[in-house]
Amino acid sequence: MKNNDFTLTMVKQVLNAIKEKNIPFFVSEAHLQTEFIITAAKLFPDFEYFPEIAPSNIPDEYNKKFGKSGIHFDLVINTGKEKVLIEFKYLTKKFPEKRENDSLPFSIKNQSAMNIRRYDCWKDISRIETFVTSDNTISYGYLILITNDLSLKKEPLDTYLYREFSIAETTHKSGERKWGEGMSKNSKKGRENPICIKNNYEFKYEEFKEYKGKNGRFELLVVEIQ
């Protein structure tokens, strides 16, 4: 990577700075996205940060794979010479919490259907891959995932219909991912298409923050996509 890249080390610097802030856990994915942009802009003010935006050049390959509607990324960073794509995922189990000396309670909801949320993670990776290989102004991107559902780290059993969309802590090989036979139409509605992944990825989770109480441990996964 070039000297003016938004490197993996810089991504980790932003996330570490967020960890040190006196804020509660994120109450939503939008909260995570906002805190990341605010913190990154303070640490690296020479870059431009554009949330919820579509790159100007949409590759034909992208349109064929995903269609022309809903083309945007959670964050596009302009480093001056190129652009970096970032997608955020915040996958949660219910966890209420209250800060000391604070009358305002915070809580996060219990997200169901983690099978389709696994699918969405791989779709985000595939979308970034498509732009990286088709748009010469975009060289790389990141998937940033924070979760307190630690079951996501474990490999699903072979009998599970979402097995190919596992986001477990392991090496994930390139290739096509699809639902197992018998997955109901309602369960995969809007997510019927297989996903083709071009690269191999090593998923490694690490502790992000830990709070007292059930489901209080939050872990972080950062996937670099080149």
Disulfide bonds with the S-S distance in Angstrom:
none
